[in-house]
Amino acid sequence: MEAYPEGLETPRGYFKYAEGMDTRRTYDFMGDNARRFMGLPIANPDPDAVNPPLLQTVS
């Protein structure tokens, strides 16, 4: 089977990965991380969203 850019065999279940995310994480998940990396404007209207999210460590 061919894989899609998201790394999934079928993107139909892609939305399941976003369940339970807050608004900021959802915007990042749906493309703002890639836009930020490429220097493009982000879609999130929240003014604090221009700053990349902080990395979280698992303890």
mmJSON file of the N, C-alpha and C atoms, coordinates in Angstrom:
{"data_MODEL":{"atom_site":{
"group_PDB":["ATOM","ATOM","ATOM","ATOM","ATOM","ATOM","ATOM","ATOM","ATOM","ATOM","ATOM","ATOM","ATOM","ATOM","ATOM","ATOM","ATOM","ATOM","ATOM","ATOM","ATOM","ATOM","ATOM","ATOM","ATOM","ATOM","ATOM","ATOM","ATOM","ATOM","ATOM","ATOM","ATOM","ATOM","ATOM","ATOM","ATOM","ATOM","ATOM","ATOM","ATOM","ATOM","ATOM","ATOM","ATOM","ATOM","ATOM","ATOM","ATOM","ATOM","ATOM","ATOM","ATOM","ATOM","ATOM","ATOM","ATOM","ATOM","ATOM","ATOM","ATOM","ATOM","ATOM","ATOM","ATOM","ATOM","ATOM","ATOM","ATOM","ATOM","ATOM","ATOM","ATOM","ATOM","ATOM","ATOM","ATOM","ATOM","ATOM","ATOM","ATOM","ATOM","ATOM","ATOM","ATOM","ATOM","ATOM","ATOM","ATOM","ATOM","ATOM","ATOM","ATOM","ATOM","ATOM","ATOM","ATOM","ATOM","ATOM","ATOM","ATOM","ATOM","ATOM","ATOM","ATOM","ATOM","ATOM","ATOM","ATOM","ATOM","ATOM","ATOM","ATOM","ATOM","ATOM","ATOM","ATOM","ATOM","ATOM","ATOM","ATOM","ATOM","ATOM","ATOM","ATOM","ATOM","ATOM","ATOM","ATOM","ATOM","ATOM","ATOM","ATOM","ATOM","ATOM","ATOM","ATOM","ATOM","ATOM","ATOM","ATOM","ATOM","ATOM","ATOM","ATOM","ATOM","ATOM","ATOM","ATOM","ATOM","ATOM","ATOM","ATOM","ATOM","ATOM","ATOM","ATOM","ATOM","ATOM","ATOM","ATOM","ATOM","ATOM","ATOM","ATOM","ATOM","ATOM","ATOM","ATOM","ATOM","ATOM","ATOM","ATOM","ATOM","ATOM","ATOM","ATOM"],
"id":[1,2,3,4,5,6,7,8,9,10,11,12,13,14,15,16,17,18,19,20,21,22,23,24,25,26,27,28,29,30,31,32,33,34,35,36,37,38,39,40,41,42,43,44,45,46,47,48,49,50,51,52,53,54,55,56,57,58,59,60,61,62,63,64,65,66,67,68,69,70,71,72,73,74,75,76,77,78,79,80,81,82,83,84,85,86,87,88,89,90,91,92,93,94,95,96,97,98,99,100,101,102,103,104,105,106,107,108,109,110,111,112,113,114,115,116,117,118,119,120,121,122,123,124,125,126,127,128,129,130,131,132,133,134,135,136,137,138,139,140,141,142,143,144,145,146,147,148,149,150,151,152,153,154,155,156,157,158,159,160,161,162,163,164,165,166,167,168,169,170,171,172,173,174,175,176,177],
"type_symbol":["N","C","C","N","C","C","N","C","C","N","C","C","N","C","C","N","C","C","N","C","C","N","C","C","N","C","C","N","C","C","N","C","C","N","C","C","N","C","C","N","C","C","N","C","C","N","C","C","N","C","C","N","C","C","N","C","C","N","C","C","N","C","C","N","C","C","N","C","C","N","C","C","N","C","C","N","C","C","N","C","C","N","C","C","N","C","C","N","C","C","N","C","C","N","C","C","N","C","C","N","C","C","N","C","C","N","C","C","N","C","C","N","C","C","N","C","C","N","C","C","N","C","C","N","C","C","N","C","C","N","C","C","N","C","C","N","C","C","N","C","C","N","C","C","N","C","C","N","C","C","N","C","C","N","C","C","N","C","C","N","C","C","N","C","C","N","C","C","N","C","C","N","C","C","N","C","C"],
"label_atom_id":["N","CA","C","N","CA","C","N","CA","C","N","CA","C","N","CA","C","N","CA","C","N","CA","C","N","CA","C","N","CA","C","N","CA","C","N","CA","C","N","CA","C","N","CA","C","N","CA","C","N","CA","C","N","CA","C","N","CA","C","N","CA","C","N","CA","C","N","CA","C","N","CA","C","N","CA","C","N","CA","C","N","CA","C","N","CA","C","N","CA","C","N","CA","C","N","CA","C","N","CA","C","N","CA","C","N","CA","C","N","CA","C","N","CA","C","N","CA","C","N","CA","C","N","CA","C","N","CA","C","N","CA","C","N","CA","C","N","CA","C","N","CA","C","N","CA","C","N","CA","C","N","CA","C","N","CA","C","N","CA","C","N","CA","C","N","CA","C","N","CA","C","N","CA","C","N","CA","C","N","CA","C","N","CA","C","N","CA","C","N","CA","C","N","CA","C","N","CA","C","N","CA","C","N","CA","C"],
"label_alt_id":[null,null,null,null,null,null,null,null,null,null,null,null,null,null,null,null,null,null,null,null,null,null,null,null,null,null,null,null,null,null,null,null,null,null,null,null,null,null,null,null,null,null,null,null,null,null,null,null,null,null,null,null,null,null,null,null,null,null,null,null,null,null,null,null,null,null,null,null,null,null,null,null,null,null,null,null,null,null,null,null,null,null,null,null,null,null,null,null,null,null,null,null,null,null,null,null,null,null,null,null,null,null,null,null,null,null,null,null,null,null,null,null,null,null,null,null,null,null,null,null,null,null,null,null,null,null,null,null,null,null,null,null,null,null,null,null,null,null,null,null,null,null,null,null,null,null,null,null,null,null,null,null,null,null,null,null,null,null,null,null,null,null,null,null,null,null,null,null,null,null,null,null,null,null,null,null,null],
"label_comp_id":["MET","MET","MET","GLU","GLU","GLU","ALA","ALA","ALA","TYR","TYR","TYR","PRO","PRO","PRO","GLU","GLU","GLU","GLY","GLY","GLY","LEU","LEU","LEU","GLU","GLU","GLU","THR","THR","THR","PRO","PRO","PRO","ARG","ARG","ARG","GLY","GLY","GLY","TYR","TYR","TYR","PHE","PHE","PHE","LYS","LYS","LYS","TYR","TYR","TYR","ALA","ALA","ALA","GLU","GLU","GLU","GLY","GLY","GLY","MET","MET","MET","ASP","ASP","ASP","THR","THR","THR","ARG","ARG","ARG","ARG","ARG","ARG","THR","THR","THR","TYR","TYR","TYR","ASP","ASP","ASP","PHE","PHE","PHE","MET","MET","MET","GLY","GLY","GLY","ASP","ASP","ASP","ASN","ASN","ASN","ALA","ALA","ALA","ARG","ARG","ARG","ARG","ARG","ARG","PHE","PHE","PHE","MET","MET","MET","GLY","GLY","GLY","LEU","LEU","LEU","PRO","PRO","PRO","ILE","ILE","ILE","ALA","ALA","ALA","ASN","ASN","ASN","PRO","PRO","PRO","ASP","ASP","ASP","PRO","PRO","PRO","ASP","ASP","ASP","ALA","ALA","ALA","VAL","VAL","VAL","ASN","ASN","ASN","PRO","PRO","PRO","PRO","PRO","PRO","LEU","LEU","LEU","LEU","LEU","LEU","GLN","GLN","GLN","THR","THR","THR","VAL","VAL","VAL","SER","SER","SER"],
"label_asym_id":["A","A","A","A","A","A","A","A","A","A","A","A","A","A","A","A","A","A","A","A","A","A","A","A","A","A","A","A","A","A","A","A","A","A","A","A","A","A","A","A","A","A","A","A","A","A","A","A","A","A","A","A","A","A","A","A","A","A","A","A","A","A","A","A","A","A","A","A","A","A","A","A","A","A","A","A","A","A","A","A","A","A","A","A","A","A","A","A","A","A","A","A","A","A","A","A","A","A","A","A","A","A","A","A","A","A","A","A","A","A","A","A","A","A","A","A","A","A","A","A","A","A","A","A","A","A","A","A","A","A","A","A","A","A","A","A","A","A","A","A","A","A","A","A","A","A","A","A","A","A","A","A","A","A","A","A","A","A","A","A","A","A","A","A","A","A","A","A","A","A","A","A","A","A","A","A","A"],
"label_entity_id":["1","1","1","1","1","1","1","1","1","1","1","1","1","1","1","1","1","1","1","1","1","1","1","1","1","1","1","1","1","1","1","1","1","1","1","1","1","1","1","1","1","1","1","1","1","1","1","1","1","1","1","1","1","1","1","1","1","1","1","1","1","1","1","1","1","1","1","1","1","1","1","1","1","1","1","1","1","1","1","1","1","1","1","1","1","1","1","1","1","1","1","1","1","1","1","1","1","1","1","1","1","1","1","1","1","1","1","1","1","1","1","1","1","1","1","1","1","1","1","1","1","1","1","1","1","1","1","1","1","1","1","1","1","1","1","1","1","1","1","1","1","1","1","1","1","1","1","1","1","1","1","1","1","1","1","1","1","1","1","1","1","1","1","1","1","1","1","1","1","1","1","1","1","1","1","1","1"],
"label_seq_id":[1,1,1,2,2,2,3,3,3,4,4,4,5,5,5,6,6,6,7,7,7,8,8,8,9,9,9,10,10,10,11,11,11,12,12,12,13,13,13,14,14,14,15,15,15,16,16,16,17,17,17,18,18,18,19,19,19,20,20,20,21,21,21,22,22,22,23,23,23,24,24,24,25,25,25,26,26,26,27,27,27,28,28,28,29,29,29,30,30,30,31,31,31,32,32,32,33,33,33,34,34,34,35,35,35,36,36,36,37,37,37,38,38,38,39,39,39,40,40,40,41,41,41,42,42,42,43,43,43,44,44,44,45,45,45,46,46,46,47,47,47,48,48,48,49,49,49,50,50,50,51,51,51,52,52,52,53,53,53,54,54,54,55,55,55,56,56,56,57,57,57,58,58,58,59,59,59],
"pdbx_PDB_ins_code":[null,null,null,null,null,null,null,null,null,null,null,null,null,null,null,null,null,null,null,null,null,null,null,null,null,null,null,null,null,null,null,null,null,null,null,null,null,null,null,null,null,null,null,null,null,null,null,null,null,null,null,null,null,null,null,null,null,null,null,null,null,null,null,null,null,null,null,null,null,null,null,null,null,null,null,null,null,null,null,null,null,null,null,null,null,null,null,null,null,null,null,null,null,null,null,null,null,null,null,null,null,null,null,null,null,null,null,null,null,null,null,null,null,null,null,null,null,null,null,null,null,null,null,null,null,null,null,null,null,null,null,null,null,null,null,null,null,null,null,null,null,null,null,null,null,null,null,null,null,null,null,null,null,null,null,null,null,null,null,null,null,null,null,null,null,null,null,null,null,null,null,null,null,null,null,null,null],
"Cartn_x":[0.823,0.0,0.867,0.36,1.053,0.748,1.762,1.563,1.323,0.486,0.215,1.258,1.365,2.369,2.285,1.109,0.953,1.578,2.042,2.637,1.617,0.392,-0.674,-1.032,-1.401,-1.833,-3.126,-3.981,-5.237,-5.514,-5.65,-5.852,-7.263,-8.134,-9.518,-9.611,-8.697,-8.716,-7.848,-7.363,-6.44,-7.018,-8.317,-8.949,-8.862,-8.743,-8.704,-7.501,-6.419,-5.228,-5.45,-6.447,-6.712,-7.717,-8.352,-9.347,-8.708,-9.354,-8.876,-7.821,-7.43,-6.427,-7.09,-6.338,-6.854,-6.754,-7.308,-7.361,-5.976,-5.037,-3.676,-3.036,-3.105,-2.488,-3.165,-4.47,-5.18,-4.692,-4.54,-4.005,-2.614,-1.758,-0.406,-0.452,-1.282,-1.433,-1.919,-2.817,-3.414,-2.604,-1.409,-0.574,0.279,-0.014,0.773,2.228,2.515,3.909,4.684,4.097,4.754,4.886,3.84,3.911,5.005,5.093,6.103,7.509,7.704,8.99,9.409,8.435,8.732,8.719,8.469,8.46,7.202,6.129,4.862,3.966,2.991,2.052,1.259,0.98,0.203,-1.281,-2.125,-3.573,-4.244,-3.604,-4.207,-4.326,-5.543,-5.725,-5.242,-4.921,-4.448,-3.069,-2.894,-1.601,-0.445,-0.714,0.35,0.821,0.098,0.425,1.659,2.129,3.329,4.561,4.514,5.625,5.461,6.528,6.419,6.017,5.315,4.934,6.163,6.071,7.167,7.214,8.425,8.58,8.212,7.537,7.172,8.011,8.506,9.276,8.42,8.592,7.857,8.745,8.207,9.027,8.586],
"Cartn_y":[-1.189,0.0,1.251,2.262,3.535,4.365,5.045,5.892,7.338,8.027,9.436,10.286,11.589,12.443,12.455,12.218,12.214,10.972,10.037,8.815,7.736,7.962,6.997,6.286,5.033,4.327,4.907,5.31,5.925,7.13,8.308,9.508,9.656,8.694,8.821,8.871,8.257,8.267,9.355,10.251,11.305,12.17,12.459,13.336,12.763,11.449,10.829,11.296,11.659,12.126,13.495,14.234,15.575,15.59,14.455,14.419,14.758,15.649,16.024,17.12,17.615,18.687,20.029,20.929,22.277,23.018,24.224,24.977,25.219,25.637,25.926,24.688,23.576,22.338,21.883,22.103,21.719,22.536,23.859,24.685,24.206,23.939,23.467,22.14,21.237,19.907,19.989,20.919,21.012,21.866,22.302,22.965,24.111,24.694,25.845,25.486,24.276,23.898,23.926,23.4,23.405,24.832,25.647,27.034,27.797,27.603,28.267,27.861,26.566,26.035,26.641,26.868,27.405,28.928,29.578,31.035,31.648,30.88,31.374,31.865,32.716,33.161,31.975,32.013,30.941,31.281,30.274,30.454,30.8,30.488,30.713,32.214,32.717,34.149,34.628,33.727,34.095,34.753,35.992,36.675,35.922,35.115,34.353,33.172,32.843,31.676,31.877,33.12,33.333,32.716,32.494,31.852,30.34,29.626,28.164,27.579,26.469,25.84,25.345,25.344,24.85,23.334,22.808,21.36,20.837,19.731,19.107,17.86,17.672,16.466,15.517,14.268,13.245,12.761,12.795,12.361,11.029],
"Cartn_z":[0.0,0.0,0.0,-0.605,-0.683,0.562,1.091,2.273,1.839,2.573,2.323,3.045,2.724,3.371,4.892,5.43,6.882,7.51,6.684,7.191,7.493,7.076,7.33,6.03,6.129,4.923,4.387,5.271,4.864,5.756,5.188,6.01,6.564,6.288,6.764,8.279,8.984,10.439,11.037,10.187,10.611,11.726,11.651,12.638,14.05,14.189,15.515,16.328,15.64,16.345,16.975,16.497,17.009,18.157,18.418,19.488,20.825,21.569,22.889,22.891,21.725,21.671,21.953,22.595,22.766,21.426,21.374,20.126,19.557,20.392,19.921,19.307,19.994,19.499,18.204,18.078,16.858,15.67,15.84,14.755,14.359,15.34,15.049,14.303,14.769,14.18,12.737,12.465,11.141,10.167,10.54,9.545,10.018,11.165,11.592,11.879,12.35,12.574,11.264,10.202,8.893,8.365,8.522,8.061,8.807,10.114,10.934,10.466,10.207,9.765,8.425,7.526,6.198,6.158,7.294,7.326,6.734,6.653,6.11,7.239,6.93,7.963,8.508,9.781,10.395,10.337,10.509,10.389,11.712,12.832,14.146,14.414,14.684,14.919,16.288,17.196,18.534,18.427,18.946,18.831,19.494,20.508,21.159,20.311,19.264,18.446,17.577,17.433,16.618,17.266,18.564,19.261,19.167,18.797,18.721,20.067,20.063,21.329,22.077,23.392,24.214,24.144,24.145,24.168,25.542,25.562,26.828,27.008,28.22,28.506,29.326,29.075,29.81,30.935,32.147,33.283,33.806],
"occupancy":[1.0,1.0,1.0,1.0,1.0,1.0,1.0,1.0,1.0,1.0,1.0,1.0,1.0,1.0,1.0,1.0,1.0,1.0,1.0,1.0,1.0,1.0,1.0,1.0,1.0,1.0,1.0,1.0,1.0,1.0,1.0,1.0,1.0,1.0,1.0,1.0,1.0,1.0,1.0,1.0,1.0,1.0,1.0,1.0,1.0,1.0,1.0,1.0,1.0,1.0,1.0,1.0,1.0,1.0,1.0,1.0,1.0,1.0,1.0,1.0,1.0,1.0,1.0,1.0,1.0,1.0,1.0,1.0,1.0,1.0,1.0,1.0,1.0,1.0,1.0,1.0,1.0,1.0,1.0,1.0,1.0,1.0,1.0,1.0,1.0,1.0,1.0,1.0,1.0,1.0,1.0,1.0,1.0,1.0,1.0,1.0,1.0,1.0,1.0,1.0,1.0,1.0,1.0,1.0,1.0,1.0,1.0,1.0,1.0,1.0,1.0,1.0,1.0,1.0,1.0,1.0,1.0,1.0,1.0,1.0,1.0,1.0,1.0,1.0,1.0,1.0,1.0,1.0,1.0,1.0,1.0,1.0,1.0,1.0,1.0,1.0,1.0,1.0,1.0,1.0,1.0,1.0,1.0,1.0,1.0,1.0,1.0,1.0,1.0,1.0,1.0,1.0,1.0,1.0,1.0,1.0,1.0,1.0,1.0,1.0,1.0,1.0,1.0,1.0,1.0,1.0,1.0,1.0,1.0,1.0,1.0,1.0,1.0,1.0,1.0,1.0,1.0],
"B_iso_or_equiv":[0.0,0.0,0.0,0.0,0.0,0.0,0.0,0.0,0.0,0.0,0.0,0.0,0.0,0.0,0.0,0.0,0.0,0.0,0.0,0.0,0.0,0.0,0.0,0.0,0.0,0.0,0.0,0.0,0.0,0.0,0.0,0.0,0.0,0.0,0.0,0.0,0.0,0.0,0.0,0.0,0.0,0.0,0.0,0.0,0.0,0.0,0.0,0.0,0.0,0.0,0.0,0.0,0.0,0.0,0.0,0.0,0.0,0.0,0.0,0.0,0.0,0.0,0.0,0.0,0.0,0.0,0.0,0.0,0.0,0.0,0.0,0.0,0.0,0.0,0.0,0.0,0.0,0.0,0.0,0.0,0.0,0.0,0.0,0.0,0.0,0.0,0.0,0.0,0.0,0.0,0.0,0.0,0.0,0.0,0.0,0.0,0.0,0.0,0.0,0.0,0.0,0.0,0.0,0.0,0.0,0.0,0.0,0.0,0.0,0.0,0.0,0.0,0.0,0.0,0.0,0.0,0.0,0.0,0.0,0.0,0.0,0.0,0.0,0.0,0.0,0.0,0.0,0.0,0.0,0.0,0.0,0.0,0.0,0.0,0.0,0.0,0.0,0.0,0.0,0.0,0.0,0.0,0.0,0.0,0.0,0.0,0.0,0.0,0.0,0.0,0.0,0.0,0.0,0.0,0.0,0.0,0.0,0.0,0.0,0.0,0.0,0.0,0.0,0.0,0.0,0.0,0.0,0.0,0.0,0.0,0.0,0.0,0.0,0.0,0.0,0.0,0.0],
"pdbx_formal_charge":[null,null,null,null,null,null,null,null,null,null,null,null,null,null,null,null,null,null,null,null,null,null,null,null,null,null,null,null,null,null,null,null,null,null,null,null,null,null,null,null,null,null,null,null,null,null,null,null,null,null,null,null,null,null,null,null,null,null,null,null,null,null,null,null,null,null,null,null,null,null,null,null,null,null,null,null,null,null,null,null,null,null,null,null,null,null,null,null,null,null,null,null,null,null,null,null,null,null,null,null,null,null,null,null,null,null,null,null,null,null,null,null,null,null,null,null,null,null,null,null,null,null,null,null,null,null,null,null,null,null,null,null,null,null,null,null,null,null,null,null,null,null,null,null,null,null,null,null,null,null,null,null,null,null,null,null,null,null,null,null,null,null,null,null,null,null,null,null,null,null,null,null,null,null,null,null,null],
"auth_seq_id":[1,1,1,2,2,2,3,3,3,4,4,4,5,5,5,6,6,6,7,7,7,8,8,8,9,9,9,10,10,10,11,11,11,12,12,12,13,13,13,14,14,14,15,15,15,16,16,16,17,17,17,18,18,18,19,19,19,20,20,20,21,21,21,22,22,22,23,23,23,24,24,24,25,25,25,26,26,26,27,27,27,28,28,28,29,29,29,30,30,30,31,31,31,32,32,32,33,33,33,34,34,34,35,35,35,36,36,36,37,37,37,38,38,38,39,39,39,40,40,40,41,41,41,42,42,42,43,43,43,44,44,44,45,45,45,46,46,46,47,47,47,48,48,48,49,49,49,50,50,50,51,51,51,52,52,52,53,53,53,54,54,54,55,55,55,56,56,56,57,57,57,58,58,58,59,59,59],
"auth_comp_id":["MET","MET","MET","GLU","GLU","GLU","ALA","ALA","ALA","TYR","TYR","TYR","PRO","PRO","PRO","GLU","GLU","GLU","GLY","GLY","GLY","LEU","LEU","LEU","GLU","GLU","GLU","THR","THR","THR","PRO","PRO","PRO","ARG","ARG","ARG","GLY","GLY","GLY","TYR","TYR","TYR","PHE","PHE","PHE","LYS","LYS","LYS","TYR","TYR","TYR","ALA","ALA","ALA","GLU","GLU","GLU","GLY","GLY","GLY","MET","MET","MET","ASP","ASP","ASP","THR","THR","THR","ARG","ARG","ARG","ARG","ARG","ARG","THR","THR","THR","TYR","TYR","TYR","ASP","ASP","ASP","PHE","PHE","PHE","MET","MET","MET","GLY","GLY","GLY","ASP","ASP","ASP","ASN","ASN","ASN","ALA","ALA","ALA","ARG","ARG","ARG","ARG","ARG","ARG","PHE","PHE","PHE","MET","MET","MET","GLY","GLY","GLY","LEU","LEU","LEU","PRO","PRO","PRO","ILE","ILE","ILE","ALA","ALA","ALA","ASN","ASN","ASN","PRO","PRO","PRO","ASP","ASP","ASP","PRO","PRO","PRO","ASP","ASP","ASP","ALA","ALA","ALA","VAL","VAL","VAL","ASN","ASN","ASN","PRO","PRO","PRO","PRO","PRO","PRO","LEU","LEU","LEU","LEU","LEU","LEU","GLN","GLN","GLN","THR","THR","THR","VAL","VAL","VAL","SER","SER","SER"],
"auth_asym_id":["A","A","A","A","A","A","A","A","A","A","A","A","A","A","A","A","A","A","A","A","A","A","A","A","A","A","A","A","A","A","A","A","A","A","A","A","A","A","A","A","A","A","A","A","A","A","A","A","A","A","A","A","A","A","A","A","A","A","A","A","A","A","A","A","A","A","A","A","A","A","A","A","A","A","A","A","A","A","A","A","A","A","A","A","A","A","A","A","A","A","A","A","A","A","A","A","A","A","A","A","A","A","A","A","A","A","A","A","A","A","A","A","A","A","A","A","A","A","A","A","A","A","A","A","A","A","A","A","A","A","A","A","A","A","A","A","A","A","A","A","A","A","A","A","A","A","A","A","A","A","A","A","A","A","A","A","A","A","A","A","A","A","A","A","A","A","A","A","A","A","A","A","A","A","A","A","A"],
"auth_atom_id":["N","CA","C","N","CA","C","N","CA","C","N","CA","C","N","CA","C","N","CA","C","N","CA","C","N","CA","C","N","CA","C","N","CA","C","N","CA","C","N","CA","C","N","CA","C","N","CA","C","N","CA","C","N","CA","C","N","CA","C","N","CA","C","N","CA","C","N","CA","C","N","CA","C","N","CA","C","N","CA","C","N","CA","C","N","CA","C","N","CA","C","N","CA","C","N","CA","C","N","CA","C","N","CA","C","N","CA","C","N","CA","C","N","CA","C","N","CA","C","N","CA","C","N","CA","C","N","CA","C","N","CA","C","N","CA","C","N","CA","C","N","CA","C","N","CA","C","N","CA","C","N","CA","C","N","CA","C","N","CA","C","N","CA","C","N","CA","C","N","CA","C","N","CA","C","N","CA","C","N","CA","C","N","CA","C","N","CA","C","N","CA","C","N","CA","C","N","CA","C","N","CA","C","N","CA","C"],
"pdbx_PDB_model_num":[1,1,1,1,1,1,1,1,1,1,1,1,1,1,1,1,1,1,1,1,1,1,1,1,1,1,1,1,1,1,1,1,1,1,1,1,1,1,1,1,1,1,1,1,1,1,1,1,1,1,1,1,1,1,1,1,1,1,1,1,1,1,1,1,1,1,1,1,1,1,1,1,1,1,1,1,1,1,1,1,1,1,1,1,1,1,1,1,1,1,1,1,1,1,1,1,1,1,1,1,1,1,1,1,1,1,1,1,1,1,1,1,1,1,1,1,1,1,1,1,1,1,1,1,1,1,1,1,1,1,1,1,1,1,1,1,1,1,1,1,1,1,1,1,1,1,1,1,1,1,1,1,1,1,1,1,1,1,1,1,1,1,1,1,1,1,1,1,1,1,1,1,1,1,1,1,1]
}}}
